[in-house]
């Protein structure tokens, strides 16, 4: 499977309407896995995902990349199945294996027809991939070479250079700073045993979240959850991640690069998924830089002054506070002007908050756009996984619109002032203006 970080929209952009949200059933498997299920017989399809806390933050610094490689090799050989067997078997029944991977979690997903013959074959393959991966030596060697080549190429790209430097600057010594894909030196040392050990320790039944969406009954869903998790290890939870340092010192890195434009990132630790200020920060950020062409940053930087084609901001809520990030690209000659304007716009927003007019428009857009966020089984499945993994209330989708509507200008101003200090931001400029690069 190809590892993909969940879309920001899936992590940050849920809104809800009581009349449109699905009914979520929930229970625990016999081994302790958390199960969330939405029954829907409108189309003959089944979507399933199993998530575990086994993201890149669980790597050791000297073995950065083990978590990602473990996840990546799951469907490249499993008990009784070669990677070709898995690929051909899925293609023959029109099923799709996929997955996602980020700092917090790793997941395996399946989409299949719900007809018993196809469904059972697809689920059998998924169960083996998730619970009994082989991690073949030859496949590991091949994939390490491929990943190292990709990492070397990324080292030449300004956006990759900027992102890597930004993560280090924001997270410091916290495990979130470890590269999601690992780094070249550590990838070269990873062994099959490393992957096996990581799988045994972190792919645990009592930490798993199973999301099931589609054309099966409750009894069938219970059997599916058991099938997919029963053979996972059942062990003690690893040590918790250290607490994030929320206040960072101001820093600025100017990195020379021959690109025609400067790539600018600035930000700091932002909020966790369980943050009490989640809704004021989410709505406020929509106004600041998350709302596309209707955002404050886009108006100031692009529309009024033409300093960038695009500029954005977002929060990445994780178990621990993820990054708040502002990003843009601009001509080298105007990079400092654009950066100064972004900083000033952020400082004004933190101090004053949005206008009532901006807040009303944001609420209307967020709530009005909700139906598009649950218009497919796959999107609902992603929401089930997020709700289960981050221990959100089962009424989260039902409550979201109401909580968005309740946000006030004062709440946004207070939340931003407590979470973000415009004078204590990490800044990275790749393709810095000549004469000041370092």
N, C-alpha and C positions, 0 to 999 in steps of 0.2 A: 504494500500500500504506500501511497505517497503521503508523507506527513504534512499536515497543513495546520497552521494556527487558525483557531476559530476566527471567523470574521468579527471585526469590532462590533458590527451591528448585532451579532448573536450574543456577544458578551455584555454589551452596554445598552442596547437599544430596545428593551422590551417595554411595550405599553399594552394596556389591556382594556377590554370592554366585557362587562359581565355577560352580555348576551352572546358574545362571540367566542369566549374562551372554552377550551375543552375540559371535560370532567376527568380529573386525574385520580386514578386508583393507586394505592401504595401498600406495600408490605415488605417483610424481610424474608429472604430465602432461608432455607434450613442452615446454611453456613454463615448467615449474617449479612449477605449482600442486600443493599437497599434497592428496591424495585419500584419504578414508577411506570404506570401503564395507562394509555388512552386507547379505548376500544372504538374502532371505526370500521364499519363494513361497507362504506360507500364505494371503495375501489378494492380490487383483489390484490392488495399489496401489504407487505409487512416490512417495517423498518425497526431495526434493533441496534442499540449501542451499549457497550460496556466500558465504563471509565474507571480508572484507578489513579490514586495519587502517586504517579511515577514520572513526573515531568523532569525537565532539565535541572531544577533546583535540588533534586535528590542525587545528582552526580557529586563525586568528590572532585576537588579542583584538579588533582593530578590525573583524573580519569574523565575529564569532561568529554561528553559525547556518548558515554555508555548508555544513558537513558534513551537517547534518541536512536542509537543503533539497535538497542533491544526492541524498541517499538517498530522500527523500520523492517527488521528481519522476521517479524512474527509470521507474515504470510509468504515468506520465501523458503518454506520447508517446515512441515509439521508432522506429527506422528502418522506414519503410513502414507504421507503425501509429499511429493517434491514440489518445488515452486511451479513447475509446468503443470503438474496435476491440479494444483490449486487454481491456477489461472484458467486452464481449459475447463475444469469442472464448473467454475462460476460462469464462464461464457456459454457453456452448453445449456444451462438452465436460465440464462438471462439475469443472473444475480450479480450484485456488485459488492465487493468488500472495499472498505475504506477506513479512514481513521483520522485522528487529529492528535496534536502534540503541542504542548506549550510548557511554561515554567512549572505549572501546578500538576498537570494531568496528562495521561496518555489514554487514548480510547481506540477501540476497534468497532466499526459499524458495518451493518449489512442491510442491503435492500434486496428483497426477493419477492417473487409471486407468492401469494398465500396458499395456493393449491398445495395439498399435503405433500405430494411427491417432490416437487421443487423446493418447497419450504424445508422439508426434513433434510434433504441433501445439503442445502445451503447452510442450515444451522449446524449440521454435523461438521462441515468444513470450518465454520467459524469457531465452534467449540474446540477443535483441535488446534487451530491457529492461536487462539487466546490462551489455552491451558497447556498445550503440549508442543510448543515450538522446538525445532531441532537446532537452529543456529548453525547450519553446516559451515565447516571451516572454509571451503572453497567460496561459498557465497559471501561470507564475512570478508575474506580477502578482496574479492571483487568490489564489494560495496564500499569498503574502506578506501580503495583506490579512487572510486567514483566520487566519494564525498570529499576526499582531500583535493581532487582536481577542482571540484566546485568551490571549495573554500579558497583555493589559490586564485581562482577567477574572481571571487567576491572581494578579495583583497585589492583588486584594481578598480572596483566600482565605487564611486563617491557615496552613493546611498548606503552601501554596506559598510564602508569605512565609518561613516557618520553614525550609523545605528550602533555599531560595536563600541565606539568610543563613548556614545551617549549612555548606553547601558552601564558601562563601567563607572562613569561619572555620577550617575544617579544612584546606583545601588551599592557602590563601594565594595566592601568585603562580603556583602550578603550573597547567599547562593543564587538569588535572582540575576546577579551579574554574570553568571556562567552562560556562555554562548549556547543557545538552544541546539545548534548543530555541532557543538564541540569546537575544538581548535585542532590544528594540524598536528602539533606535537603529541597531544594526548590521543588523538584518533589512531595514530601509528602504533601505539602500545596496547590497544584494546584487544583482548583475547576472547575466544568462545566462552571460556570459563567466567570471564567478567560478565558476559551477557546472561549466562545461566544463573549466576549468583544474584544479579540484579533482578531477574524475573522472579526468582524464588522469594526474594525479600520484599519486593514492592508490589507484585501482582498478587494481592491477597484477597481471598473471597470476602473476608470481613471488612474490607475497605472498598469493595467494588460497588459501583452504582450501575444498575441495569435499567435502561430506558427502552420501552416497547411501545410502538405506535402502529395501529392498523388492524387488519382483518383477521383477528383471532379472538377467542373467548378468554375470559378470566382464567379458566382452568388451563387452557393452552398456554397462556402467558406465564402462569406459574411454572409449568413444566419447562418452558423455554428458559426461564431464569435459572432454574436448577441445572439444566443441561449445560448452560454456558459458564457456570461458576463452580460447580461441585468439585472439580478437580484442581482448582486453584489452591495454593497454600493457605493455611489459616494460622497466621502468626501474629505476634505482638507488633504494634505500630512502631515504626522507627522514631527516633528522637524528633521532636518538633523543630521546625525551622527557627532560627534566631529571630528576635523581634527586629523589624525594620527601623533604621534610624531615619526619622521623618525630616528633621532639619539638617540640611546639608550646607556646606560652605559654598559661596559663589565661586564658580570656576569658568574659565573660557579656554577652549582649545581651538587653535587655528591651524588647520592641516593643509599643506600645499597639495594641489592636484591639478592636472592639466585640463580638467573639465571646463567647458565654457561658462558654466554657472556655478555659483556657490550654493552648497546644500547646507541648510541651517536647521539645527535642532536645539531646542532649549526646554528645560523642564526640571522636575523634582519628583520625589515620591509623592503620590497623590492620595488614593483611598483604597481600602479593601472592599471586597464584595459585601461584607457585613457592616460597613461603616454607617453610623447613625445619620450621617449627612449625605447619604447616597443620593437621595432624590434632589435636594438643593444643588448638589454638585453636578449631577447629570443634566438637569434642566439648565443650570447656569452655563455649563460648557456648551450646550446646544446653541445658546445665544452667543457665547464668546467665539467659538470656532468650529463647533460640531455640526452646524446647520447648513453647511455649504454656502451658497450664494447669499443666504439671508443672515449670515453670521457677522458679528462685529469686526472680526479680523479681516474677513474678505472685503467688507465695505471699506475699511481704512487702508488696507495694504494694496488691494487690487483696484477696486472701483474708483476710489478717490485719487490714488497716486500712481497706479500702474506699476508697482514695484515687484509684483509677482503674479504669475498666472493663477496659482493656487496657494492657499495658506489654510492650515487647519489646526485644530487642537482636539485632544481627547484624553480621557482617563482610561486606564487599563486596570479595572478592579480585579484583584486576585485574592488568594487566601490572606496573604500579607499585602500591604498597600503596594499596588503597582504604580507605574510611572504616569504622571501627568506630562504630556508632551505637546509642544507646538512645533510645527515643521513648515518649511517653505523652501523654494528654490528661487534664486534671483540672479541677475547679471552680477558678475564680480565687482564691477565698478560701483554698484549701488548696494552691495551687501551690508555695509555698515549703516547706511541710511535705513534700509529695510529692517535690520535688527533693532535699531534704536526705536523705530516706530512700533514694532511688535512689543517691545518691552514697555513702552509708554502706554500702549493700548491695554496690555495686561494689567499694569499698575492702576490705571484708571478704573478698570472693571473690578479689580479686587477691592479698591477703596469705595467705589460708588455703587457697584452692582449694576444690573440692567435697568432700563426704563420699564414702566408699567406696560407700555405699548409693545416693547420687545418680549416681555414675559408672556403677554396674552398671545402673541403670534406663535411663540415657541410651544406653548401648551396646545394650541389648536393643531399645529403640525405634528407634534408627538402623538397625541391621542388620535387624530384623524388618520395617521399612517399605520395604526396598529393592524388593521385587517390584512395588510400586505405582509405582515410579519408572521402570520400563522396561516398562510394560504397554501401550504403544502405539508404533507406528512413529515418530510425531512426537517422543515423548520420547527415543527412542533417537537420532533424528536430531540433536536438540539436544545430546545428550552427545557425539556424534561431532564436532560443530562445536567444542565446548568443548575436547575432547581435542586436536584438530588445531590450533586457534588458539593455545592456551596451551602447546603442546609437552609435553603430559602423556604419560606412558608409555601405550602401547597396552594394557597390562595394568592400567590405572588402575582400571577397574571391578572387575576380578577381585581386585585387591589391597586395595580400599577396606575391606571388612569386617575383614580381618586387621589392617590398620593402625589401624582404630578400636578393635578389641579389645585392641591392644597399648598403648593410651594409659593412663597412670597418673595418679593424683592429683598426684604430684610434678611430672610433666611439664606438666600443666595449670597448676599454680601457677607454675612457672618460666617457662613461655611467656607467661602473662598479665603477670607482673611485668616481663618484658623488653620487652613490646610496649605496655603501657598503664600510664600514670601517672595515677591518679585525681585527683591535684592539678594536672594539666596537661591539662585538657579544655576544649573549646569548648562553651559552653552557649548555647542560644537559647530564649527564652520569648516566644512571640507570644500576645497577650492577657494580658499580664502583670498582676499584681495592681495595682489603682489605688494611686497614690501613689509607685510606684517605677519606673514606665515611663519609658523614655528613648529 
